[in-house]
Amino acid sequence: MPYCDFCAKLTVEHLVYQDIKFHHDLKSLKESAETGCDFCGLCWVNIEAKCMPQYLTELLNGERPSSLDGDQPWYPSIWLHGQIVPLASDSADGVWITCGRSRTSVDLGLSETNPPGSPLSIKLSSYAIAKSAAASIYPERCIAVDPDPDLYISFTLSRLRSCREKHARCARPQSLQMPTRVIEVGMDRQSRLRVTNGLCEPYVALSYCWGPSTDTIKLTHDTYDDFVIELLEQSLTKSHQEIIQFTRALGFKYLWVDALCIIQGDEEDWAFESRRMEHVYGNAALTVMAARSPDSREGFIKPLAGMKRQPCPIPLSLSSADVLYIDRPTNLSIGPTTTRGWCYQEEFLSKYTIQFAEEQIVYNCRTWSSWEDGTSKVWGSPGMPSPPVFPSTDKDVNIRREQTLTMWYAQIDRFTLRTLSNPHDVFAAIASIAKLAVGVLGSHYVAGLWEDDIARGLLWKPRHHVHQGFHIPPVRPQPTRLAPPPVVRAPSWSWASVEGPIHHQHTGRKFKDFEKPGFIKIKPRLENNRWTVDAYCNADTLHMPHCELSLIGHVAKASVMNTPTVDYVSSKQRNWWKYW
């Protein structure tokens, strides 16, 4: 692997939180890349991909970038800033390429530090090969290029072990109640369908995108008896084959996959199992999320095609033959499952997940989130929210109630960003989340709203009215191959009556106004503070296309606007709205 004279002498020792002057300007770096230096080539390719064309032209011409204000000195030199720390445990190591000395340097303000606003600041990733000497002190990995084909297995096992041994929040006893049916994968023989009948054993659950699913093997009344005898793995989709093999490799005996464990085409069985998702995913010893795959026929173990890499080995020191690899940055994008409505609930309910994301694998539990590139975040730490669990321990009932409502409205806002193959599944896809909220609120649930907070629940808005980043308005649910027209899935007052992003006012000053006496101007017309006579509406109801509210209040004059609300507020208010 050819390097220029400078890069041939570069070592990891030079990059342990140190700055190195790399090239006297960007043109010099580009010329070195074009003459064949692989490391300079790696840097140039990423600069060219990330830097805006206007700034790239200015830097190549040696001109002061137009992004910089004022007349402070500007330096065209290209620097490397090492962010490589042996045995780091909470952030991904890497190397920054900057125009001028990095402003994160300890000697900020000294030689060749440019003013804020530099258009060139790009981070490259670093990682060690799993079974190399460097792996013992540098925990970052890139499973996609590692020669160890089982690294994803050892990564998962190590995270499960750490979680079990070190995380008090994750060590709480959990129910071992199993789903109605599971796949018994065995250790050395073909798998088969098994009815649990009170069996209590750890199992793995799969969350994934089905894809078209028109020609895939599924559990039906016709295939049921065959599945009980033997499940022919070679006839399954690639994702189903891979999850069976992965489950075996992890040492688990049982697996739950919806297409193979719920009788497809049987509405009664589907409804029964759909109401039990909090047990299916909540009790799983591990949920595997095939996040990177849009189609179960494509598999999920290997990253998507086209994720090319060009790692450059850098020796640990001048006297060492061991190397660390510097490569293009690895993104943290999850993948297609983040667009699917059912997958939202499955992730929310799961206590332990391993996500096969677009370019990485990430382990999540109630304590932390750990990526293969070394990124690690503890839930509740700065920059990370609390884990997505409805509160149950606070002695103050009102505090638990408000926290639960705040979380509910936030979850619904996120859920409406996703899509459903069958739009009629809108309530079924969050039924188990609603049931968990009922346990805290004790309120009647009506078409996605809570009777005890009905006034606030009715004030949902199309998100594009209040957030400038959203331009596509919600629409009436559209027909699909699973839902012929007309698609009526919720009463008009419910957020579920439309498809697309919506927004609740669930935090901030206005949220507190609802606690003031007399602030709410409507009241229920029925006895016992009931807002509807439709008794069938509750968290266990999977379809609620019709539900009538009955209330007392004064009618207010309103105007119909053809332009977004955000266009009618002052610029000052508008800037605040995006934080609501």
Order of alpha helices (4+ residues) and beta strands (2+ residues): alpha-beta-alpha-alpha-alpha-beta-beta-beta-alpha-beta-beta-beta-alpha-alpha-beta-alpha-alpha-alpha-beta-beta-beta-alpha-beta-beta-beta-beta-alpha-alpha-beta-beta-alpha-beta-beta-alpha-beta-beta-alpha
